[in-house]
Protein backbone atom coordinates (compact mmCIF):
# COMPACT_ATOMS: atom_id res chain seq x y z
CA UNK A 1 0.00 0.00 0.00
CA UNK A 2 1.27 3.49 -0.85
CA UNK A 3 0.63 6.28 1.65
CA UNK A 4 2.97 9.10 0.68
CA UNK A 5 4.75 8.05 -2.48
CA UNK A 6 6.04 11.51 -3.37
CA UNK A 7 9.31 12.77 -1.87
CA UNK A 8 8.89 15.66 0.57
CA UNK A 9 9.89 18.47 -1.87
CA UNK A 10 6.96 17.41 -4.08
CA UNK A 11 4.60 16.17 -1.34
CA UNK A 12 4.67 19.57 0.39
CA UNK A 13 2.66 21.20 -2.41
CA UNK A 14 -0.09 18.60 -2.04
CA UNK A 15 -0.15 19.21 1.72
CA UNK A 16 -0.33 23.02 1.29
CA UNK A 17 -3.08 22.79 -1.34
CA UNK A 18 -5.11 20.44 0.88
CA UNK A 19 -4.82 22.85 3.82
CA UNK A 20 -5.61 25.90 1.66
CA UNK A 21 -8.41 24.85 -0.70
CA UNK A 22 -9.39 28.47 -1.45
CA UNK A 23 -6.16 29.22 -3.34
CA UNK A 24 -7.22 30.42 -6.83
CA UNK A 25 -4.22 28.66 -8.41
CA UNK A 26 -2.97 25.44 -6.78
CA UNK A 27 0.66 25.67 -5.77
CA UNK A 28 3.41 23.74 -7.52
CA UNK A 29 7.15 24.21 -7.68
CA UNK A 30 6.62 26.04 -10.98
CA UNK A 31 4.21 28.50 -9.33
CA UNK A 32 6.04 29.39 -6.09
CA UNK A 33 9.29 28.94 -4.20
CA UNK A 34 9.17 27.84 -0.57
CA UNK A 35 11.35 28.89 2.34
CA UNK A 36 12.21 26.48 5.16
CA UNK A 37 9.22 25.34 7.19
CA UNK A 38 8.63 26.45 10.79
CA UNK A 39 6.61 24.53 13.40
CA UNK A 40 3.45 25.95 14.93
CA UNK A 41 3.82 25.72 18.69
CA UNK A 42 1.19 23.72 20.54
CA UNK A 43 -0.38 22.18 17.41
CA UNK A 44 -2.33 19.00 18.11
CA UNK A 45 -2.37 15.81 16.02
CA UNK A 46 -5.22 17.05 13.79
CA UNK A 47 -4.10 20.70 13.63
CA UNK A 48 -2.09 22.56 11.03
CA UNK A 49 1.41 22.30 12.47
CA UNK A 50 3.66 24.20 10.07
CA UNK A 51 4.09 27.62 8.48
CA UNK A 52 6.04 28.32 5.31
CA UNK A 53 6.63 31.46 3.25
CA UNK A 54 5.78 31.08 -0.44
CA UNK A 55 7.35 33.47 -2.99
CA UNK A 56 5.63 33.78 -6.37
CA UNK A 57 7.42 32.88 -9.58
CA UNK A 58 6.95 35.39 -12.38
CA UNK A 59 3.99 34.86 -14.70
CA UNK A 60 2.42 31.93 -12.83
CA UNK A 61 -0.69 33.62 -11.38
CA UNK A 62 0.70 35.23 -8.22
CA UNK A 63 2.91 38.15 -7.18
CA UNK A 64 4.73 38.82 -3.91
CA UNK A 65 4.97 36.51 -0.90
CA UNK A 66 2.54 34.93 1.52
CA UNK A 67 2.89 32.84 4.65
CA UNK A 68 0.78 29.70 4.54
CA UNK A 69 -0.09 27.09 7.12
CA UNK A 70 -0.24 23.38 6.44
CA UNK A 71 0.08 20.05 8.22
CA UNK A 72 3.31 18.09 7.85
CA UNK A 73 2.89 14.32 8.24
CA UNK A 74 3.55 13.50 11.89
CA UNK A 75 5.32 10.16 11.87
CA UNK A 76 4.85 9.83 15.63
CA UNK A 77 1.08 9.82 15.11
CA UNK A 78 1.26 7.76 11.94
CA UNK A 79 3.01 4.89 13.74
CA UNK A 80 1.17 5.39 17.02
CA UNK A 81 0.62 2.07 18.82
CA UNK A 82 2.63 0.20 16.19
CA UNK A 83 6.29 -0.43 15.49
CA UNK A 84 7.36 -0.71 11.84
CA UNK A 85 9.56 -3.73 11.22
CA UNK A 86 12.08 -4.73 8.57
CA UNK A 87 12.94 -8.43 8.17
CA UNK A 88 16.29 -8.70 6.45
CA UNK A 89 19.41 -10.87 6.56
CA UNK A 90 22.52 -9.44 8.22
CA UNK A 91 25.58 -11.67 8.19
CA UNK A 92 26.96 -10.51 11.54
CA UNK A 93 23.54 -10.22 13.19
CA UNK A 94 23.90 -6.51 13.92
CA UNK A 95 22.33 -3.81 11.70
CA UNK A 96 24.25 -0.54 11.52
CA UNK A 97 22.17 2.58 10.71
CA UNK A 98 18.61 3.32 9.64
CA UNK A 99 19.65 4.62 6.21
CA UNK A 100 20.90 1.13 5.33
CA UNK A 101 17.25 0.05 5.44
CA UNK A 102 15.66 3.22 4.01
CA UNK A 103 14.72 1.61 0.67
CA UNK A 104 13.18 -1.38 2.47
CA UNK A 105 11.22 0.92 4.77
CA UNK A 106 9.86 3.01 1.89
CA UNK A 107 8.77 -0.05 -0.08
CA UNK A 108 7.15 -1.78 2.89
CA UNK A 109 5.32 1.27 4.28
CA UNK A 110 4.56 3.28 1.16
CA UNK A 111 6.78 6.29 1.81
CA UNK A 112 9.44 8.17 -0.12
CA UNK A 113 11.54 9.33 2.80
CA UNK A 114 14.92 10.72 1.78
CA UNK A 115 18.06 11.37 3.78
CA UNK A 116 17.09 15.08 3.91
CA UNK A 117 14.03 14.15 5.98
CA UNK A 118 15.63 12.46 8.99
CA UNK A 119 18.66 12.35 11.24
CA UNK A 120 20.42 9.07 10.60
CA UNK A 121 20.84 6.95 13.71
CA UNK A 122 22.60 3.78 14.83
CA UNK A 123 20.68 0.69 15.89
CA UNK A 124 20.93 -0.42 19.49
CA UNK A 125 22.81 -3.67 20.11
CA UNK A 126 20.89 -6.66 18.81
CA UNK A 127 19.41 -9.26 21.10
CA UNK A 128 17.68 -12.63 20.72
CA UNK A 129 13.91 -12.50 20.49
CA UNK A 130 12.76 -15.42 22.70
CA UNK A 131 9.55 -15.74 20.67
CA UNK A 132 11.35 -17.03 17.57
CA UNK A 133 15.09 -17.08 18.45
CA UNK A 134 15.84 -14.47 15.78
CA UNK A 135 18.19 -11.56 16.38
CA UNK A 136 16.46 -8.20 16.64
CA UNK A 137 17.39 -4.55 17.22
CA UNK A 138 15.67 -1.17 17.25
CA UNK A 139 16.52 2.36 16.18
CA UNK A 140 14.78 5.66 16.89
CA UNK A 141 14.41 7.84 13.81
CA UNK A 142 13.90 11.61 14.27
CA UNK A 143 12.85 13.88 11.43
CA UNK A 144 14.91 16.95 10.62
CA UNK A 145 13.38 20.35 11.53
CA UNK A 146 13.63 21.50 7.92
CA UNK A 147 11.91 18.48 6.35
CA UNK A 148 9.17 19.96 4.19
CA UNK A 149 6.91 16.95 4.50
CA UNK A 150 7.45 15.26 7.86
CA UNK A 151 7.72 15.88 11.60
CA UNK A 152 7.97 13.63 14.63
CA UNK A 153 9.84 10.39 15.19
CA UNK A 154 9.28 6.65 15.23
CA UNK A 155 11.00 3.47 16.32
CA UNK A 156 11.95 0.90 13.69
CA UNK A 157 12.58 -2.75 14.56
CA UNK A 158 14.96 -4.91 12.56
CA UNK A 159 14.70 -8.71 12.64
CA UNK A 160 17.07 -11.18 11.09
CA UNK A 161 15.71 -13.23 8.19
CA UNK A 162 16.93 -15.87 5.71
CA UNK A 163 19.31 -14.54 3.10
CA UNK A 164 17.66 -13.55 -0.18
CA UNK A 165 18.64 -15.72 -3.13
CA UNK A 166 19.43 -12.69 -5.31
CA UNK A 167 22.04 -11.61 -2.74
CA UNK A 168 23.36 -15.11 -2.13
CA UNK A 169 24.18 -15.67 -5.82
CA UNK A 170 26.72 -12.92 -6.44
CA UNK A 171 27.58 -14.21 -9.93
CA UNK A 172 24.39 -14.57 -12.00
CA UNK A 173 26.33 -15.99 -14.96
CA UNK A 174 26.34 -19.70 -14.21
CA UNK A 175 28.34 -22.18 -16.32
CA UNK A 176 26.26 -23.74 -19.05
CA UNK A 177 25.94 -24.40 -22.73
CA UNK A 178 25.42 -21.22 -24.74
CA UNK A 179 23.87 -21.76 -28.13
CA UNK A 180 24.87 -19.45 -30.98
CA UNK A 181 22.15 -17.18 -32.34
CA UNK A 182 22.27 -18.33 -35.97
CA UNK A 183 21.03 -21.69 -37.33
CA UNK A 184 22.61 -24.01 -34.80
CA UNK A 185 22.69 -27.39 -36.58
CA UNK A 186 23.60 -29.78 -33.75
CA UNK A 187 20.08 -31.08 -33.12
CA UNK A 188 18.96 -31.43 -36.75
CA UNK A 189 20.19 -35.00 -37.19
CA UNK A 190 20.95 -35.84 -33.56
CA UNK A 191 18.01 -38.12 -32.90
CA UNK A 192 18.35 -40.52 -35.83
CA UNK A 193 19.87 -43.97 -36.32
CA UNK A 194 22.15 -43.76 -39.36
CA UNK A 195 23.44 -47.33 -39.33
CA UNK A 196 21.56 -48.29 -42.49
CA UNK A 197 22.92 -45.28 -44.36
CA UNK A 198 26.47 -46.10 -43.31
CA UNK A 199 25.94 -49.71 -44.51
CA UNK A 200 24.63 -48.48 -47.85
CA UNK A 201 26.63 -50.25 -50.64
CA UNK A 202 28.46 -48.15 -53.22
CA UNK A 203 27.30 -49.24 -56.71
CA UNK A 204 29.90 -51.21 -58.71
CA UNK A 205 32.06 -51.92 -55.66
CA UNK A 206 32.18 -54.17 -52.62
CA UNK A 207 32.48 -51.16 -50.30
CA UNK A 208 30.05 -49.55 -47.90
CA UNK A 209 29.42 -45.81 -47.99
CA UNK A 210 31.14 -45.14 -44.67
CA UNK A 211 34.39 -46.54 -46.09
CA UNK A 212 34.63 -43.38 -48.19
CA UNK A 213 34.91 -41.30 -45.03
CA UNK A 214 38.15 -40.61 -43.16
CA UNK A 215 38.73 -38.75 -39.92
CA UNK A 216 39.98 -35.21 -40.45
CA UNK A 217 39.42 -34.85 -44.20
CA UNK A 218 36.99 -32.36 -45.73
CA UNK A 219 33.65 -33.33 -47.21
CA UNK A 220 34.18 -33.35 -51.00
CA UNK A 221 37.47 -31.56 -50.36
CA UNK A 222 40.27 -30.97 -52.90
CA UNK A 223 42.54 -33.58 -51.29
CA UNK A 224 40.19 -36.36 -52.47
CA UNK A 225 38.23 -35.15 -55.51
CA UNK A 226 37.54 -38.82 -56.30
CA UNK A 227 35.19 -38.98 -53.28
CA UNK A 228 32.85 -36.12 -54.27
CA UNK A 229 30.26 -38.50 -55.79
CA UNK A 230 30.07 -40.69 -52.68
CA UNK A 231 30.01 -37.74 -50.30
CA UNK A 232 27.23 -36.14 -52.34
CA UNK A 233 25.29 -39.41 -52.28
CA UNK A 234 25.59 -39.57 -48.48
CA UNK A 235 24.10 -36.08 -48.12
CA UNK A 236 21.30 -37.02 -50.54
CA UNK A 237 20.39 -39.99 -48.34
CA UNK A 238 20.53 -37.77 -45.25
CA UNK A 239 18.17 -35.27 -46.87
CA UNK A 240 15.72 -38.07 -47.60
CA UNK A 241 15.89 -39.29 -44.01
CA UNK A 242 15.59 -35.96 -42.23
CA UNK A 243 13.76 -33.77 -44.73
CA UNK A 244 16.73 -31.41 -44.95
CA UNK A 245 18.00 -29.58 -48.04
CA UNK A 246 21.77 -29.77 -47.60
CA UNK A 247 23.98 -29.73 -50.68
CA UNK A 248 27.59 -30.57 -51.56
CA UNK A 249 28.80 -27.97 -54.05
CA UNK A 250 32.57 -27.60 -54.41
CA UNK A 251 32.04 -24.92 -57.06
CA UNK A 252 30.02 -22.71 -54.74
CA UNK A 253 31.12 -20.73 -51.67
CA UNK A 254 30.65 -22.36 -48.29
CA UNK A 255 28.44 -19.40 -47.37
CA UNK A 256 25.72 -20.59 -49.74
CA UNK A 257 22.84 -21.71 -47.54
CA UNK A 258 22.97 -25.44 -46.85
CA UNK A 259 26.26 -26.07 -48.68
CA UNK A 260 28.28 -28.57 -46.61
CA UNK A 261 31.31 -28.53 -48.90
CA UNK A 262 34.46 -28.40 -46.80
CA UNK A 263 32.90 -29.56 -43.52
CA UNK A 264 35.45 -31.50 -41.44
CA UNK A 265 34.76 -35.22 -40.99
CA UNK A 266 35.21 -36.91 -37.62
CA UNK A 267 34.91 -40.68 -37.06
CA UNK A 268 34.34 -41.24 -33.33
CA UNK A 269 34.01 -44.27 -31.07
CA UNK A 270 31.55 -43.66 -28.24
CA UNK A 271 31.66 -42.68 -25.49
CA UNK A 272 34.05 -39.84 -26.30
CA UNK A 273 35.37 -36.98 -24.20
CA UNK A 274 35.55 -34.91 -27.40
CA UNK A 275 31.78 -35.14 -27.82
CA UNK A 276 30.28 -35.46 -24.33
CA UNK A 277 26.76 -34.65 -25.58
CA UNK A 278 26.67 -37.60 -27.98
CA UNK A 279 24.07 -40.34 -27.55
CA UNK A 280 26.08 -43.13 -25.96
CA UNK A 281 23.43 -45.75 -26.62
CA UNK A 282 25.20 -45.96 -30.00
CA UNK A 283 28.71 -47.28 -30.43
CA UNK A 284 29.87 -44.93 -33.19
CA UNK A 285 29.46 -41.33 -34.25
CA UNK A 286 30.13 -39.64 -37.58
CA UNK A 287 30.38 -35.86 -37.31
CA UNK A 288 30.43 -33.10 -39.90
CA UNK A 289 31.86 -29.96 -38.33
CA UNK A 290 30.84 -26.70 -39.98
CA UNK A 291 33.67 -24.23 -40.56
CA UNK A 292 33.85 -20.42 -40.29
CA UNK A 293 33.09 -20.17 -44.01
CA UNK A 294 29.69 -21.78 -43.42
CA UNK A 295 28.21 -18.46 -42.37
CA UNK A 296 24.68 -19.76 -42.88
CA UNK A 297 24.98 -21.98 -39.79
CA UNK A 298 27.18 -23.14 -36.99
CA UNK A 299 27.85 -26.29 -34.99
CA UNK A 300 28.22 -30.01 -35.70
CA UNK A 301 25.96 -32.44 -37.52
CA UNK A 302 25.79 -35.67 -35.51
CA UNK A 303 25.17 -39.00 -37.24
CA UNK A 304 24.96 -41.78 -34.66
CA UNK A 305 25.33 -45.35 -35.95
CA UNK A 306 26.48 -48.86 -35.08
CA UNK A 307 28.51 -49.72 -38.18
CA UNK A 308 31.44 -51.89 -37.16
CA UNK A 309 30.19 -52.40 -33.60
DAFENCOR-V718335 format. One record per pair of residues at least 6 apart in sequence whose C-alpha atoms are under 7 Angstrom apart, sorted by the first residue. I is the first residue (numbers start at 1). GAP is how many residues later the second one is. Records with the same first field share a line. If there is no record, write none. Layout:
I = GAP  GAP
//
This chain:
1 = 108  109
2 = 107  108  109
3 = 107  108
4 = 106  107  108
5 = 105  106  107
6 = 106
7 = 105  106  107
8 = 140  141
9 = 139
11 = 138
12 = 136  137
13 = 14  15
15 = 55  56
16 = 54
17 = 9  10
19 = 51
25 = 36
31 = 25  26  29
32 = 22  23  24  25
33 = 21  22  23  24
34 = 18  19  20  21
35 = 17  18  19
36 = 16  110
37 = 13  14  15  109  111
38 = 12  13  14
39 = 10  11  12
40 = 9  10  11
43 = 6
45 = 32
47 = 24
48 = 21  22  23
49 = 21  22  23
50 = 19  20  21  22
51 = 16  17  18  19
52 = 15  16  17
53 = 12  13  14  15
54 = 11  12  13
55 = 9  10  11
56 = 6  7  8  9
72 = 77  78  79
73 = 76  77  78
74 = 76  77  78
75 = 75  76  77  78  79
76 = 76  77  78
79 = 75
83 = 72  73  74
84 = 72  73
85 = 71  72  73
86 = 19  71  72  73
87 = 71  72  73  74
88 = 71  72  73
89 = 71  72  73  74
90 = 70
93 = 42  67
94 = 31  32
95 = 28
96 = 26  27
97 = 23  24  25  26
98 = 22  23  24  41
99 = 21
106 = 6  7
116 = 31
117 = 26  27  30  33
118 = 23  24  25  26
119 = 22  23  24  25
120 = 21
121 = 18  19  20
122 = 17
123 = 14  15  16
124 = 13  14  15
125 = 12
126 = 9  10  11
127 = 8  9  10
128 = 6  7  8
129 = 6  7
134 = 25  26
135 = 24  25
136 = 22  23  24
137 = 20  21  22
138 = 17  18  19  20
139 = 16  17  18
140 = 14  15  16
141 = 12  13  14
142 = 10  11  12
143 = 7  8  9  10
182 = 115  116
183 = 113  114  115
184 = 113  114  115
185 = 112  113  114  115  116
186 = 113  114  115  116
189 = 53  112  113  114
190 = 112  113
192 = 112
193 = 111  112
194 = 109  110  111
195 = 110  111  112
198 = 10  11  12  109
199 = 9  10  11  108
200 = 8  9
201 = 6  7  8
202 = 6  7
209 = 21
212 = 15  18
214 = 51  53
215 = 50  51  52
216 = 48  49  50
217 = 47  48
218 = 44  45  46  47
219 = 12  42  43  44  45  46
220 = 7  8  11  30  41  42
221 = 41
232 = 16
235 = 11  12
239 = 6  7
245 = 13
246 = 12  13  14
247 = 11  12  13
248 = 11  12  13
249 = 10  12
250 = 11
254 = 6  7  39  40
255 = 38  39  40  41
256 = 40
257 = 39
263 = 25  26  27  28
264 = 24  25  26
265 = 22  23  24
266 = 20  21  22
267 = 18  19  20
268 = 16  17  18
269 = 14  15  16
270 = 10  12  13  14  15
271 = 9
282 = 22  23  24
283 = 22  23  26
284 = 20  21  22
285 = 17  18  19  20
286 = 16  17  18
287 = 13  14  15  16
288 = 12  13  14
289 = 10  11  12
290 = 8  9  10
//
